[in-house]
Amino acid sequence: MNRQFFILTDTGSDLPAEYYAAHGIEEIPLGYTMDGVTYGGENGGRMGVKEFYDRLRAGSMPKTFQATPEQVRLHMEAHLKAGEDVLALAFSSGLSGTCNSYALAARDLAEEYPARKIRVVDSLCASLGQGLLVDYVVKKADMGASLDETADYAESIVHNICHIFTVEDLFHLHRGGRVSAATAVVGSVLKIKPVLHVDDEGHLIAIGKAMGRKKSISALVDKMKELETLGPDDPVWISHGDCADDVAYLVSLLERQFGKREIFVGEIGPVIGTHSGAGTLAVFFLGKHR
């Protein structure tokens, strides 16, 4: 590791705790309420991902909340006081006000710590798409790149981090305003599964549909074939909302199409899972555009 500054992100990235520990970076914990109890955030309780999805399937309706400027400040200032510059990679501004909280905190802290440098990058990403961006940035920083070089690099590849995903239950997308009530009802009755992506502004956008679960998973791979610009060392990342069998099927399709390569599989945490629902399956990769 030859890093010249500190890297900060948040739990919108769905990176596992082991990743933070292994790479010496830090997360700002976003939070949610479920059945009247607050989880996550700075002082909330903790719930296992399996329990979260079990309760979601049983009918619980959680609500998420963004990081506040004060919360972001708490994390940033600790490193500024220690004499470290900070690069912050924020959850998509198209999905949360968290990125704005980063910007407000950075603005105030820049006045108080004029000798230090802070760069905030709007990832325009979510889940392990944000995580994949963080991973590329960590590798760049560990090669000795300066803060500005690394931040500029992050901004240059943001629109090349592709997010392609499908969901099992359309009603969670309806709750978030992503599909109409009629679409949710008809799609559920006819078993129509949407194929979605995250666009250049960081919003969730439907780009297709398939009849049935397996065809929707095949559609992820078909869309990836159109977009990918993977070099031999570029990984493919997958995240899922408690649907391990579907992950295995997706991996088999990917290996058949692209051969053996690094594939990282992680879970969609409660903050993202609140809006996407159980059974969400997503693939993230470097592409020519989103």
C-alpha positions as CSV (number, residue, x, y, z in Angstrom):
1,M,0.0,0.0,0.0
2,N,1.4,3.4,-1.1
3,R,-1.5,5.6,-0.3
4,Q,-1.1,9.3,0.3
5,F,-4.6,10.1,1.7
6,F,-7.6,8.5,3.3
7,I,-10.5,7.0,1.4
8,L,-14.1,7.3,2.8
9,T,-17.3,5.9,1.4
10,D,-20.7,4.7,2.9
11,T,-22.8,1.6,3.2
12,G,-24.6,2.4,0.0
13,S,-21.7,0.5,-1.5
14,D,-22.7,-2.8,0.1
15,L,-19.1,-3.6,0.6
16,P,-18.5,-6.3,3.3
17,A,-16.8,-5.4,6.6
18,E,-13.8,-7.5,5.6
19,Y,-13.2,-5.3,2.6
20,Y,-12.9,-2.2,4.7
21,A,-10.6,-3.9,7.1
22,A,-8.4,-5.4,4.4
23,H,-8.0,-2.1,2.5
24,G,-7.8,0.4,5.2
25,I,-10.8,2.5,4.2
26,E,-13.9,3.6,6.2
27,E,-17.7,3.6,5.8
28,I,-20.3,6.1,6.9
29,P,-23.2,3.9,8.1
30,L,-26.5,4.7,6.5
31,G,-29.6,3.6,8.4
32,Y,-33.2,2.5,8.3
33,T,-36.2,1.9,10.5
34,M,-38.1,-1.4,10.5
35,D,-41.1,-2.3,12.7
36,G,-40.5,0.9,14.7
37,V,-36.8,0.2,15.5
38,T,-33.9,2.1,14.1
39,Y,-31.0,0.1,12.6
40,G,-27.6,1.3,11.2
41,G,-26.6,4.9,11.3
42,E,-24.1,5.9,14.0
43,N,-26.1,4.5,17.0
44,G,-28.7,2.2,15.6
45,G,-28.9,-1.6,16.2
46,R,-27.7,-4.2,13.8
47,M,-29.7,-6.9,11.9
48,G,-28.4,-9.8,9.9
49,V,-29.1,-9.6,6.1
50,K,-31.0,-13.0,6.2
51,E,-33.3,-11.8,9.0
52,F,-33.9,-8.5,7.1
53,Y,-35.1,-10.3,4.0
54,D,-37.1,-12.8,6.0
55,R,-39.0,-9.9,7.6
56,L,-39.3,-8.1,4.3
57,R,-40.9,-11.2,2.8
58,A,-43.2,-11.4,5.8
59,G,-44.6,-7.9,5.1
60,S,-42.4,-5.5,7.1
61,M,-42.0,-2.1,5.4
62,P,-38.7,-0.5,6.3
63,K,-37.8,3.1,5.5
64,T,-34.2,4.4,5.0
65,F,-32.6,7.7,6.0
66,Q,-29.6,9.4,4.5
67,A,-26.4,10.5,6.2
68,T,-26.5,14.0,7.6
69,P,-23.8,16.6,7.2
70,E,-23.0,16.3,10.9
71,Q,-22.5,12.6,10.5
72,V,-20.3,13.0,7.5
73,R,-18.3,15.7,9.3
74,L,-17.7,13.4,12.2
75,H,-15.9,10.9,10.0
76,M,-14.1,13.4,7.8
77,E,-12.8,15.6,10.6
78,A,-11.2,12.7,12.5
79,H,-8.8,12.2,9.5
80,L,-8.2,15.9,8.9
81,K,-7.2,16.3,12.6
82,A,-4.8,13.4,12.1
83,G,-3.2,15.3,9.2
84,E,-4.7,13.2,6.4
85,D,-6.3,14.5,3.3
86,V,-9.7,12.8,2.4
87,L,-11.2,11.4,-0.8
88,A,-14.9,10.6,-0.3
89,L,-16.9,8.5,-2.7
90,A,-20.6,9.1,-2.1
91,F,-23.7,7.1,-2.7
92,S,-25.5,8.3,-5.9
93,S,-27.0,11.7,-5.8
94,G,-29.7,10.4,-8.0
95,L,-30.9,8.1,-5.3
96,S,-30.1,9.8,-2.0
97,G,-29.3,13.2,-0.5
98,T,-26.3,11.6,1.2
99,C,-23.9,13.0,-1.5
100,N,-25.2,16.5,-0.7
101,S,-24.4,15.9,3.0
102,Y,-20.8,15.1,1.9
103,A,-20.5,18.3,0.0
104,L,-21.9,20.5,2.8
105,A,-19.6,18.9,5.4
106,A,-16.6,19.2,3.0
107,R,-17.3,22.9,2.4
108,D,-17.3,23.7,6.1
109,L,-14.3,21.6,6.9
110,A,-12.3,23.1,4.1
111,E,-12.6,26.5,5.8
112,E,-11.6,25.1,9.2
113,Y,-8.7,23.0,7.9
114,P,-7.2,25.1,5.0
115,A,-3.9,23.1,5.0
116,R,-5.8,19.9,4.2
117,K,-7.5,18.8,1.0
118,I,-10.9,17.2,0.6
119,R,-12.4,15.8,-2.6
120,V,-15.9,14.5,-2.8
121,V,-16.9,12.3,-5.8
122,D,-20.5,11.6,-6.6
123,S,-20.3,7.9,-7.5
124,L,-23.6,8.0,-9.4
125,C,-23.5,4.3,-8.3
126,A,-25.3,2.0,-5.9
127,S,-24.8,-1.3,-4.2
128,L,-21.7,-3.1,-5.5
129,G,-21.6,-0.8,-8.4
130,Q,-20.4,1.8,-5.9
131,G,-18.3,-0.9,-4.3
132,L,-16.7,-1.7,-7.7
133,L,-15.9,2.0,-8.2
134,V,-14.3,2.1,-4.7
135,D,-12.2,-1.0,-5.6
136,Y,-10.8,0.6,-8.8
137,V,-10.1,3.8,-6.8
138,V,-8.3,1.9,-4.0
139,K,-6.1,0.1,-6.6
140,K,-5.3,3.5,-8.2
141,A,-4.4,5.0,-4.9
142,D,-2.3,2.1,-3.8
143,M,-0.2,2.6,-6.9
144,G,0.9,5.9,-5.5
145,A,-1.5,8.3,-7.3
146,S,-2.1,11.6,-5.5
147,L,-5.5,12.5,-4.2
148,D,-6.3,14.7,-7.2
149,E,-5.1,12.1,-9.6
150,T,-7.2,9.5,-7.9
151,A,-10.3,11.7,-7.7
152,D,-9.9,12.6,-11.3
153,Y,-9.6,9.0,-12.2
154,A,-12.7,8.1,-10.3
155,E,-14.7,10.8,-12.1
156,S,-13.4,9.6,-15.4
157,I,-14.7,6.1,-15.0
158,V,-18.0,6.7,-13.1
159,H,-20.0,6.4,-16.3
160,N,-18.3,3.2,-17.3
161,I,-19.4,1.3,-14.1
162,C,-22.4,-0.6,-15.5
163,H,-25.2,-1.7,-13.3
164,I,-27.6,-4.3,-14.8
165,F,-30.2,-5.9,-12.5
166,T,-33.6,-7.5,-12.2
167,V,-36.0,-7.8,-9.3
168,E,-38.3,-10.5,-8.1
169,D,-41.0,-8.3,-6.6
170,L,-42.2,-5.2,-8.5
171,F,-44.0,-3.8,-5.5
172,H,-40.8,-2.5,-3.9
173,L,-40.0,-0.5,-7.0
174,H,-43.6,0.8,-7.0
175,R,-43.1,2.0,-3.4
176,G,-40.0,3.9,-4.6
177,G,-41.8,5.5,-7.5
178,R,-39.9,3.4,-10.1
179,V,-42.9,1.7,-11.7
180,S,-46.7,2.4,-11.6
181,A,-49.1,0.5,-9.5
182,A,-50.7,-1.0,-12.7
183,T,-47.3,-2.2,-13.9
184,A,-46.6,-3.8,-10.6
185,V,-49.9,-5.7,-10.5
186,V,-49.8,-6.8,-14.1
187,G,-46.1,-7.7,-14.0
188,S,-46.6,-9.8,-10.9
189,V,-49.7,-11.7,-12.3
190,L,-48.0,-12.4,-15.6
191,K,-44.5,-13.0,-14.0
192,I,-43.0,-10.3,-16.1
193,K,-39.6,-9.4,-14.7
194,P,-38.0,-6.0,-15.5
195,V,-34.4,-5.5,-16.5
196,L,-33.1,-2.2,-15.1
197,H,-29.9,-0.2,-14.9
198,V,-28.5,2.9,-13.2
199,D,-28.2,5.7,-15.7
200,D,-25.6,8.5,-16.1
201,E,-27.5,10.6,-13.6
202,G,-27.5,7.8,-11.0
203,H,-31.2,7.0,-11.4
204,L,-32.8,3.6,-11.6
205,I,-34.2,3.1,-15.1
206,A,-36.1,0.2,-16.7
207,I,-34.4,-0.9,-20.0
208,G,-36.3,-4.1,-20.8
209,K,-38.4,-6.9,-19.5
210,A,-38.4,-10.7,-19.7
211,M,-41.0,-13.4,-19.1
212,G,-40.0,-15.3,-16.0
213,R,-37.0,-15.4,-13.7
214,K,-34.5,-17.4,-15.7
215,K,-35.1,-15.3,-18.9
216,S,-34.6,-12.2,-16.9
217,I,-31.2,-13.5,-15.6
218,S,-30.2,-14.4,-19.2
219,A,-31.2,-10.9,-20.2
220,L,-28.6,-9.5,-17.7
221,V,-25.9,-11.4,-19.5
222,D,-27.2,-10.4,-22.9
223,K,-27.0,-6.7,-21.9
224,M,-23.6,-7.2,-20.5
225,K,-22.4,-8.6,-23.8
226,E,-23.5,-5.4,-25.5
227,L,-21.7,-3.1,-23.1
228,E,-18.6,-4.8,-21.5
229,T,-15.1,-3.6,-22.2
230,L,-13.4,-6.0,-19.8
231,G,-9.7,-6.5,-19.9
232,P,-8.1,-9.6,-18.5
233,D,-7.7,-8.1,-15.0
234,D,-11.1,-6.5,-14.8
235,P,-13.4,-8.2,-12.3
236,V,-17.2,-8.8,-12.5
237,W,-19.1,-8.1,-9.3
238,I,-22.5,-9.6,-8.4
239,S,-24.9,-8.5,-5.6
240,H,-28.1,-10.2,-4.5
241,G,-31.0,-10.0,-2.1
242,D,-31.1,-13.4,-0.5
243,C,-31.2,-15.5,-3.7
244,A,-28.1,-17.6,-3.7
245,D,-29.5,-20.2,-6.2
246,D,-30.0,-17.5,-8.8
247,V,-26.5,-16.2,-8.2
248,A,-25.2,-19.7,-9.1
249,Y,-27.2,-19.7,-12.3
250,L,-25.9,-16.2,-13.2
251,V,-22.3,-17.2,-12.5
252,S,-22.7,-20.3,-14.8
253,L,-24.0,-18.1,-17.6
254,L,-21.2,-15.6,-17.1
255,E,-18.5,-18.3,-17.2
256,R,-20.0,-19.8,-20.3
257,Q,-20.0,-16.4,-22.0
258,F,-16.8,-14.8,-20.7
259,G,-14.7,-17.7,-19.5
260,K,-13.2,-18.0,-16.0
261,R,-12.4,-14.6,-14.5
262,E,-12.6,-12.9,-11.1
263,I,-16.2,-12.8,-9.9
264,F,-17.0,-11.3,-6.6
265,V,-20.3,-12.0,-5.0
266,G,-21.8,-9.9,-2.2
267,E,-25.1,-9.3,-0.5
268,I,-27.4,-6.3,-1.0
269,G,-27.7,-4.8,2.4
270,P,-30.8,-3.5,4.1
271,V,-30.5,0.1,2.9
272,I,-30.5,-0.8,-0.8
273,G,-32.7,-3.9,-0.2
274,T,-35.5,-1.7,1.2
275,H,-36.0,-0.2,-2.2
276,S,-35.2,-3.2,-4.4
277,G,-36.7,-6.1,-2.4
278,A,-35.8,-9.7,-1.8
279,G,-34.7,-11.6,-4.9
280,T,-32.9,-8.7,-6.5
281,L,-30.0,-9.8,-8.6
282,A,-27.4,-7.4,-10.1
283,V,-24.2,-7.6,-12.1
284,F,-21.6,-4.8,-12.2
285,F,-18.7,-4.4,-14.7
286,L,-16.6,-2.0,-16.7
287,G,-18.3,-1.0,-20.0
288,K,-18.1,1.4,-22.8
289,H,-21.1,3.3,-21.3
290,R,-24.0,2.7,-19.0
